[in-house]
Amino acid sequence: MADAPFAERLRQGRRRKKLTQEAVATSLAVSQSAVAQWESGRSLPSPDMAAKIEKLLGVLYRPKEREQGYGRGPLGKRARLPVVGLPAPGDEDRILVDEHPHGEVVAPPQLEGVAGARAVYVRGRSMEPRYYPGEVVYLHPARQANPGDFVFVTVREPGFPTPVGYIRQYLGRDLVHIHTLALNPKREHLVAVADLVGTATIVGSGLL
């Protein structure tokens, strides 16, 4: 077992503790999708998150697994993107963006070598049927959004210690607001330009 890939050791460690993926996610303050990605070998936790996993489950994460693609896992030596954002407690839509990576996923070809490219997990059902909970969306930080594009917009909101992120469809902007659209239910979401932290265009998505 000591020589097994991290994904397998994580899964076995969770089962030894008789915990569900959801219970592990709650303890680590991440989404259940993140735990499922780690257990499938499609992504790896950040060093800080790995330390929390070791404390919770007694599963040691080897740095060489990140550098060398330990066990010929799906990550291998391909370019990777940091996964940003954590679930806002008690909220199905908001994503807390503290700019610290909480894992990583394989970069799609269109983002290999793009500085500042990131990924984020979809939460809630506000963007169905375009995006579903558990998907990962890939963010291009420099591609200008055109009306109809899907974006990840981050804003400052009262009561939250970090910027809050939303996945939305971009409609346009004026001097005061960025106009976006949630799909389920369909409603316009106005973002005050004064509160805007950043906007990244979504250039693809992936399933578990």
Secondary structure, DSSP 8 states (H G I E B T S, - for coil): -TTS-HHHHHHHHHHHTT--HHHHHHHHTS-HHHHHHHHHTSEE--HHHHHHHHHHH-----HHHHHHTGGG-SSTTS-EEEB--EE-TT-SS-EE--SS---EEE--GGGTT-TT-EEEE--SSTTTTTS-TT-EEEEESSS---TT-EEEEEE--TT-SS-EEEEEEEEEE-SSEEEEEEETTEEEEEEEGGGEEEEEEEEEEE--
